[in-house]
Amino acid sequence: MSLRFFSGPSSPRLSRLRSGLFWRTFLLLSVLTTLSMGSWIGLMNVYQRGSQVQQTAEQVVSVVTITKAALTHSAPELRRELLFELVSNEGIRVYNLEPTDQIEPPPNTPEMPEIAALVRAKLGPDTRFSRRVNGVAGFWVSFEIDDDKYWLMLERDRLEALKRVQWIGWATVVGVLSVLGAALISGLVNLPLARLTAAARAIAQGKRPTPLPEKGPKEVLEANRSFNQMVEDLAQVEKDRAVILAGISHDLRTPLARMQLEVEMATLSSEAREGMQSDIAQMDAIIGQFLDYAKPTEAATFVPVDLSELLEDSAREAARLPDVRVQAQVQPGVHVLGNATDIRRVINNIIENARRYGKTPGRDVTEIEIACRVRTTGHGRRATVDIADHGTGIPADQIGQLLKPFTRLDSARGQANGAGLGLAIVERVISRHNAELVVSNREGGGLLVQFNLPLAT
């Protein structure tokens, strides 16, 4: 069993695509717009279909009747010139209808059967229709002059009821404009919330966001004004806490220093003097832990830090202790973004926790392994630090309690004196660095503390 703590933003782009309010609003507006357009086009088709069918049928009958009358009453020597004029000016062509003509069915549109019925009612039941004759595309209608049969071909562009491309074009243009409008409206609606989310995320990372604009609709104005007031209040709380911490450090440590001096000057046995000095040192350490836990870690202080150098320095300092044995495998040149003092405090607290509670069974020393490497995680390339001891570890069901403040376990790792804030400070600092902390029992015995810090770019 292991305990994981992670504080930091996941991929904002993936998060937004997966469950962003912008995309939900955009999709909702797009669906509503599409349904509205579909309903409008359907109603237009219902109301205009009858008039379009009637108009198209009358146009066909009129053209056939006029052409038939012109050919019937024109002089035979002028018919060729008349046919040429019909082709060049009106787009009307007249051909002889032959039994060998290759005829394709008429256009397959919902209006065609109604148009055919109306035209046959005026021109006769033997009137034929086709969309292509002998490989020539158009709208073909047959008619008779005496006993001769002819084809009359009209350009399809002249027949409104048979034109679908225009409708599709207009529908496409309107659809694209509607989608762009939906995107614009979604952006305007969600912009205040996006600003508020970004500001809240900045506060969670220890930064002070820029004030939100106090304008717009009443609800947005009040929300932004309240948020700005909250930011000011939090800043004032931080200032007050800094003053209080400074006062506590002075007011508590001054009497301790005086007590230490009195112990040194008092006539006491060596055993009594050492006991009192140990108690005073322990009280001073507890005060230091309280101050470290309450001290804020501000992201504004983050700079590139040479993590490899910090780990090597801490390993050398720990190796000087008589009851500690250190093995370090640190990748050189690893730089992370953070506060050097706080990161050093994290390393030292973990090592001190191992020294106190992770002694190797059967020996009076603590064996500590420190490793550092760069690896790729689900949150990008990060510096991974492992600090492990060879002690007895802790029960798996108590790992969840290990990082809680003021908690000292009843097992071997809780046997020494202290405030129970060492690892709680580690968790607090790591979370402020947008890093991941993993605590687990080491294979072969002992406790393994691992944390991953973002690399400095």
C-alpha positions as CSV (number, residue, x, y, z in Angstrom):
1,M,0.0,0.0,0.0
2,S,1.2,3.5,-0.8
3,L,0.0,7.0,-0.1
4,R,0.0,9.5,-3.0
5,F,-0.5,13.2,-2.8
6,F,-0.5,15.4,-5.9
7,S,-1.1,19.1,-6.3
8,G,-0.9,20.7,-9.7
9,P,-2.9,21.4,-12.8
10,S,-3.6,18.5,-15.2
11,S,-3.4,19.3,-18.9
12,P,-5.8,22.2,-19.3
13,R,-6.3,21.6,-23.0
14,L,-7.4,18.0,-22.5
15,S,-9.5,18.9,-19.5
16,R,-11.3,21.6,-21.5
17,L,-12.0,19.3,-24.4
18,R,-13.2,16.6,-22.0
19,S,-15.6,18.5,-19.8
20,G,-15.2,22.2,-20.4
21,L,-18.3,24.4,-19.9
22,F,-17.4,26.2,-23.2
23,W,-17.7,23.0,-25.2
24,R,-20.9,22.0,-23.5
25,T,-22.5,25.4,-24.2
26,F,-21.2,25.4,-27.7
27,L,-22.6,22.0,-28.5
28,L,-25.9,22.9,-26.9
29,L,-26.2,26.0,-29.0
30,S,-25.1,24.2,-32.1
31,V,-27.7,21.5,-31.6
32,L,-30.5,24.0,-30.9
33,T,-29.4,26.0,-34.0
34,T,-29.4,22.9,-36.2
35,L,-32.8,21.9,-35.0
36,S,-34.1,25.4,-35.6
37,M,-32.7,25.4,-39.1
38,G,-34.1,22.0,-39.9
39,S,-37.5,23.0,-38.6
40,W,-37.4,26.2,-40.7
41,I,-36.4,24.5,-43.9
42,G,-39.1,21.9,-43.3
43,L,-41.8,24.5,-42.9
44,M,-40.5,26.4,-45.9
45,N,-40.7,23.2,-48.0
46,V,-44.2,22.5,-46.8
47,Y,-45.6,25.9,-47.6
48,Q,-43.6,26.6,-50.8
49,R,-43.8,23.2,-52.3
50,G,-47.3,23.6,-53.7
51,S,-46.6,27.0,-55.3
52,Q,-43.2,25.9,-56.7
53,V,-44.8,22.8,-58.3
54,Q,-47.6,24.9,-59.8
55,Q,-45.2,27.5,-61.0
56,T,-42.8,25.0,-62.6
57,A,-45.6,23.1,-64.3
58,E,-47.0,26.3,-65.8
59,Q,-43.6,27.3,-67.0
60,V,-43.1,24.0,-68.8
61,V,-46.6,24.1,-70.3
62,S,-46.0,27.7,-71.4
63,V,-42.7,27.1,-73.0
64,V,-44.0,24.0,-74.9
65,T,-47.1,25.7,-76.0
66,I,-45.3,28.8,-77.3
67,T,-42.6,26.7,-79.0
68,K,-45.3,24.5,-80.6
69,A,-47.3,27.5,-81.8
70,A,-44.1,29.2,-83.2
71,L,-43.1,26.1,-85.1
72,T,-46.7,25.5,-86.4
73,H,-47.3,29.0,-87.7
74,S,-43.8,29.8,-89.0
75,A,-42.9,29.5,-92.6
76,P,-41.0,26.2,-93.3
77,E,-37.9,28.1,-94.7
78,L,-37.7,30.1,-91.4
79,R,-38.0,27.2,-88.9
80,R,-34.2,26.6,-88.9
81,E,-33.6,30.2,-88.0
82,L,-36.3,30.0,-85.3
83,L,-34.8,27.0,-83.7
84,F,-31.4,28.6,-83.7
85,E,-32.9,31.7,-82.0
86,L,-34.6,29.5,-79.3
87,V,-31.3,27.8,-78.5
88,S,-29.2,31.0,-78.4
89,N,-31.7,33.3,-76.6
90,E,-33.9,31.0,-74.5
91,G,-31.8,27.9,-74.0
92,I,-34.6,25.8,-75.6
93,R,-33.7,23.0,-78.0
94,V,-36.1,21.0,-80.2
95,Y,-35.2,17.5,-81.5
96,N,-37.1,14.9,-83.4
97,L,-38.3,12.0,-81.2
98,E,-37.0,8.8,-82.6
99,P,-37.9,5.2,-81.5
100,T,-34.2,4.5,-81.1
101,D,-33.6,7.3,-78.6
102,Q,-31.9,6.3,-75.3
103,I,-34.2,7.7,-72.7
104,E,-33.5,7.9,-68.9
105,P,-36.2,8.3,-66.3
106,P,-37.2,11.9,-65.2
107,P,-35.5,13.6,-62.2
108,N,-36.0,11.7,-59.0
109,T,-37.4,14.5,-56.8
110,P,-40.5,14.7,-54.6
111,E,-42.0,17.4,-56.8
112,M,-41.6,15.6,-60.1
113,P,-44.7,13.3,-60.0
114,E,-46.9,16.3,-59.2
115,I,-45.3,18.4,-62.0
116,A,-45.7,15.6,-64.5
117,A,-49.4,15.2,-63.6
118,L,-50.1,18.9,-64.0
119,V,-48.2,19.1,-67.3
120,R,-50.0,16.0,-68.7
121,A,-53.3,17.5,-67.8
122,K,-52.5,20.4,-70.1
123,L,-50.5,18.8,-72.9
124,G,-52.0,15.4,-73.0
125,P,-51.5,12.0,-71.2
126,D,-48.9,10.9,-73.7
127,T,-46.4,13.5,-72.7
128,R,-43.1,12.0,-71.7
129,F,-40.4,13.3,-69.4
130,S,-36.7,12.5,-69.1
131,R,-33.5,13.8,-67.5
132,R,-31.2,12.6,-70.2
133,V,-31.8,11.6,-73.9
134,N,-29.0,10.2,-76.0
135,G,-26.5,11.2,-73.3
136,V,-27.5,14.9,-73.3
137,A,-28.6,16.1,-69.8
138,G,-31.5,18.5,-69.3
139,F,-35.2,18.5,-68.6
140,W,-36.8,16.8,-71.6
141,V,-40.5,17.1,-72.5
142,S,-42.2,15.4,-75.5
143,F,-44.9,17.1,-77.6
144,E,-46.6,16.5,-81.0
145,I,-47.3,18.6,-84.0
146,D,-49.8,16.8,-86.2
147,D,-48.4,13.3,-86.3
148,D,-44.8,14.3,-85.8
149,K,-43.2,13.8,-82.3
150,Y,-40.5,16.1,-80.9
151,W,-38.4,16.5,-77.8
152,L,-38.1,19.9,-76.1
153,M,-35.1,20.3,-73.9
154,L,-35.0,23.0,-71.1
155,E,-32.0,23.9,-69.0
156,R,-32.6,22.7,-65.5
157,D,-31.5,26.0,-64.1
158,R,-34.7,27.5,-65.3
159,L,-36.8,25.1,-63.2
160,E,-36.9,26.4,-59.6
161,A,-38.5,23.3,-58.1
162,L,-35.8,21.0,-59.5
163,K,-32.9,23.1,-58.0
164,R,-31.5,21.6,-54.8
165,V,-28.0,22.9,-55.0
166,Q,-29.1,26.4,-54.2
167,W,-30.9,25.3,-51.1
168,I,-27.9,23.2,-49.9
169,G,-25.6,26.2,-50.5
170,W,-27.8,28.6,-48.5
171,A,-28.2,26.0,-45.7
172,T,-24.5,25.5,-45.6
173,V,-23.8,29.2,-45.3
174,V,-26.4,29.7,-42.6
175,G,-25.1,26.6,-40.8
176,V,-21.5,27.8,-40.8
177,L,-22.6,31.3,-39.6
178,S,-24.7,29.7,-36.9
179,V,-21.8,27.6,-35.6
180,L,-19.5,30.6,-35.6
181,G,-22.2,32.6,-33.7
182,A,-22.6,29.7,-31.2
183,A,-18.8,29.7,-30.6
184,L,-18.8,33.5,-30.1
185,I,-21.7,33.4,-27.7
186,S,-20.2,30.5,-25.8
187,G,-16.9,32.3,-25.5
188,L,-18.6,35.5,-24.2
189,V,-20.8,33.6,-21.7
190,N,-17.9,31.5,-20.4
191,L,-15.2,34.2,-20.4
192,P,-16.0,35.5,-16.9
193,L,-16.0,32.0,-15.5
194,A,-12.7,31.1,-17.2
195,R,-11.2,34.2,-15.7
196,L,-12.5,33.3,-12.3
197,T,-11.2,29.7,-12.7
198,A,-7.7,30.9,-13.7
199,A,-7.6,33.3,-10.7
200,A,-8.7,30.5,-8.3
201,R,-6.0,28.2,-9.7
202,A,-3.4,31.0,-9.2
203,I,-4.4,31.2,-5.5
204,A,-4.2,27.5,-5.1
205,Q,-0.6,27.7,-6.5
206,G,0.3,30.3,-3.9
207,K,0.2,33.2,-6.4
208,R,-1.7,36.5,-6.2
209,P,-3.9,36.9,-9.3
210,T,-4.5,40.2,-11.0
211,P,-7.9,41.7,-9.9
212,L,-10.9,40.5,-11.9
213,P,-12.7,43.2,-14.0
214,E,-15.7,44.5,-12.0
215,K,-18.0,45.1,-14.9
216,G,-20.6,43.2,-17.0
217,P,-23.9,41.7,-15.9
218,K,-24.9,42.1,-12.3
219,E,-24.1,38.5,-11.3
220,V,-20.7,38.6,-12.9
221,L,-19.9,42.0,-11.3
222,E,-20.9,40.8,-7.8
223,A,-18.9,37.5,-8.2
224,N,-15.8,39.3,-9.4
225,R,-16.1,42.0,-6.7
226,S,-16.5,39.3,-4.0
227,F,-13.5,37.3,-5.3
228,N,-11.3,40.4,-5.4
229,Q,-12.3,41.2,-1.8
230,M,-11.5,37.6,-0.8
231,V,-8.0,37.9,-2.4
232,E,-7.4,41.1,-0.4
233,D,-8.6,39.5,2.8
234,L,-6.3,36.5,2.2
235,A,-3.3,38.8,1.6
236,Q,-4.1,40.6,4.8
237,V,-4.3,37.3,6.6
238,E,-0.9,36.3,5.3
239,K,0.6,39.6,6.5
240,D,-1.0,39.2,9.9
241,R,0.3,35.6,10.1
242,A,3.8,36.8,9.3
243,V,3.7,39.3,12.1
244,I,2.3,36.7,14.5
245,L,5.0,34.2,13.5
246,A,7.7,36.8,14.1
247,G,6.2,37.6,17.5
248,I,5.9,33.9,18.5
249,S,9.5,33.3,17.5
250,H,10.7,36.2,19.6
251,D,8.4,35.7,22.6
252,L,9.0,32.0,23.0
253,R,12.7,31.7,22.1
254,T,13.8,34.6,24.3
255,P,12.8,32.8,27.5
256,L,14.3,29.6,26.2
257,A,17.6,31.4,25.6
258,R,17.5,32.8,29.2
259,M,16.7,29.3,30.6
260,Q,19.7,27.9,28.6
261,L,22.0,30.5,30.1
262,E,20.7,29.9,33.6
263,V,21.2,26.2,33.2
264,E,24.8,26.8,32.1
265,M,25.5,29.1,35.2
266,A,23.6,26.9,37.7
267,T,25.4,24.5,40.0
268,L,24.0,21.2,38.7
269,S,25.2,17.7,38.2
270,S,26.2,16.8,34.7
271,E,23.3,14.4,34.4
272,A,20.7,17.1,35.4
273,R,22.4,19.7,33.2
274,E,22.3,17.5,30.2
275,G,18.7,16.5,30.8
276,M,17.5,20.1,31.1
277,Q,19.6,21.1,28.0
278,S,18.0,18.3,26.1
279,D,14.5,19.4,27.2
280,I,15.2,23.0,26.2
281,A,16.6,21.9,22.8
282,Q,13.5,19.8,22.2
283,M,11.2,22.7,23.0
284,D,13.2,24.9,20.6
285,A,12.9,22.2,17.9
286,I,9.2,21.9,18.4
287,I,8.8,25.7,18.1
288,G,10.8,25.6,14.9
289,Q,8.5,22.9,13.5
290,F,5.4,24.9,14.3
291,L,6.9,28.0,12.6
292,D,8.0,25.9,9.5
293,Y,4.5,24.4,9.2
294,A,2.8,27.7,9.5
295,K,5.2,29.5,7.2
296,P,3.7,30.0,3.7
297,T,5.5,28.9,0.5
298,E,4.9,31.5,-2.1
299,A,5.2,30.6,-5.8
300,A,6.6,34.1,-6.4
301,T,9.8,33.0,-4.7
302,F,10.3,30.0,-7.1
303,V,13.6,30.1,-9.0
304,P,15.6,27.4,-10.8
305,V,17.3,25.3,-8.1
306,D,20.1,22.8,-8.5
307,L,18.4,19.8,-6.9
308,S,21.5,17.5,-7.4
309,E,23.7,19.9,-5.3
310,L,21.0,20.1,-2.6
311,L,20.8,16.3,-2.3
312,E,24.6,15.9,-2.3
313,D,25.0,18.5,0.4
314,S,22.3,16.9,2.6
315,A,23.8,13.5,2.1
316,R,27.2,14.7,3.2
317,E,25.8,16.4,6.3
318,A,23.8,13.3,7.2
319,A,26.9,11.1,6.7
320,R,28.7,13.1,9.4
321,L,26.3,11.8,12.0
322,P,27.7,8.8,13.9
323,D,24.5,6.7,13.6
324,V,23.8,7.3,9.9
325,R,25.1,5.5,6.8
326,V,24.2,7.1,3.5
327,Q,24.4,5.8,-0.1
328,A,23.6,8.4,-2.7
329,Q,23.0,8.0,-6.5
330,V,22.3,11.4,-7.7
331,Q,22.0,12.3,-11.4
332,P,24.1,15.5,-11.9
333,G,22.8,18.7,-13.3
334,V,19.1,18.3,-12.3
335,H,17.5,21.7,-11.9
336,V,13.9,22.2,-10.7
337,L,11.7,25.2,-10.2
338,G,11.1,26.0,-6.5
339,N,12.3,27.5,-3.3
340,A,15.7,26.3,-2.4
341,T,15.2,26.7,1.4
342,D,11.9,24.9,1.4
343,I,13.3,22.0,-0.7
344,R,16.3,21.6,1.5
345,R,13.9,21.6,4.5
346,V,11.9,18.7,2.8
347,I,15.1,16.7,2.3
348,N,16.4,17.2,5.8
349,N,13.0,16.4,7.4
350,I,12.8,13.1,5.5
351,I,16.4,12.2,6.4
352,E,15.8,13.2,10.1
353,N,12.6,11.1,10.2
354,A,14.5,8.1,8.8
355,R,17.3,8.7,11.3
356,R,15.0,8.7,14.3
357,Y,12.6,6.0,13.4
358,G,14.2,3.9,10.6
359,K,17.2,2.2,12.3
360,T,18.2,-1.1,10.7
361,P,17.0,-4.0,12.9
362,G,19.8,-5.5,14.9
363,R,22.0,-2.5,14.4
364,D,22.3,0.9,16.1
365,V,22.6,2.8,12.8
366,T,20.3,4.0,10.1
367,E,21.0,3.1,6.5
368,I,19.6,5.7,4.1
369,E,19.5,5.4,0.3
370,I,19.1,8.7,-1.7
371,A,18.5,8.6,-5.4
372,C,17.6,11.2,-8.0
373,R,16.9,10.9,-11.7
374,V,14.9,12.5,-14.4
375,R,12.0,10.6,-15.9
376,T,8.8,11.2,-18.0
377,T,5.5,11.0,-16.1
378,G,1.9,11.6,-17.0
379,H,2.6,15.3,-16.1
380,G,5.7,15.7,-18.3
381,R,9.4,15.4,-17.5
382,R,10.0,15.5,-13.7
383,A,12.9,15.1,-11.3
384,T,12.2,12.0,-9.1
385,V,13.8,11.8,-5.6
386,D,13.7,8.6,-3.6
387,I,14.8,8.6,0.1
388,A,14.5,5.2,1.8
389,D,15.6,3.6,5.0
390,H,16.2,-0.1,6.0
391,G,14.0,0.0,9.1
392,T,10.9,-2.0,9.9
393,G,8.5,0.3,8.0
394,I,5.0,0.9,9.3
395,P,1.8,-1.1,9.1
396,A,0.1,-0.6,5.7
397,D,-3.2,0.5,7.3
398,Q,-1.4,3.4,9.1
399,I,0.3,5.0,6.0
400,G,-2.7,7.3,5.6
401,Q,-2.1,8.8,9.0
402,L,1.6,9.4,8.5
403,L,1.4,12.8,6.9
404,K,-1.3,14.3,9.1
405,P,-0.1,17.1,11.3
406,F,0.4,16.4,15.1
407,T,0.2,12.6,14.4
408,R,2.7,10.3,16.0
409,L,2.1,6.6,15.4
410,D,2.2,4.1,18.1
411,S,4.7,1.9,16.2
412,A,8.4,2.2,16.2
413,R,8.3,5.3,14.1
414,G,6.5,7.2,16.8
415,Q,8.7,6.3,19.7
416,A,10.7,9.5,19.9
417,N,9.8,12.9,21.2
418,G,8.5,15.5,18.7
419,A,5.4,17.5,17.6
420,G,4.5,15.1,14.8
421,L,5.0,17.8,12.1
422,G,8.1,16.6,10.3
423,L,6.4,14.8,7.4
424,A,3.4,17.1,7.5
425,I,5.7,19.9,6.6
426,V,7.1,17.8,3.8
427,E,3.6,17.2,2.4
428,R,2.7,20.9,2.7
429,V,5.8,22.1,0.9
430,I,5.5,19.5,-1.8
431,S,1.9,20.4,-2.5
432,R,2.8,24.1,-2.8
433,H,5.4,23.1,-5.4
434,N,2.8,21.4,-7.6
435,A,4.6,18.1,-7.1
436,E,3.7,14.6,-6.3
437,L,4.5,12.8,-3.0
438,V,4.4,9.0,-2.6
439,V,4.9,7.3,0.7
440,S,5.1,3.5,0.8
441,N,6.9,0.6,2.5
442,R,10.2,-0.3,0.8
443,E,10.7,-3.8,-0.6
444,G,12.9,-5.6,1.9
445,G,11.9,-3.5,4.8
446,G,11.9,0.2,5.6
447,L,10.0,3.3,4.4
448,L,10.3,4.8,1.0
449,V,9.4,8.5,0.4
450,Q,9.3,9.6,-3.2
451,F,8.5,13.0,-4.6
452,N,8.5,14.4,-8.2
453,L,9.3,18.0,-8.8
454,P,8.7,19.9,-12.1
455,L,11.9,20.6,-14.0
456,A,13.1,24.2,-14.5
457,T,12.6,25.2,-18.1
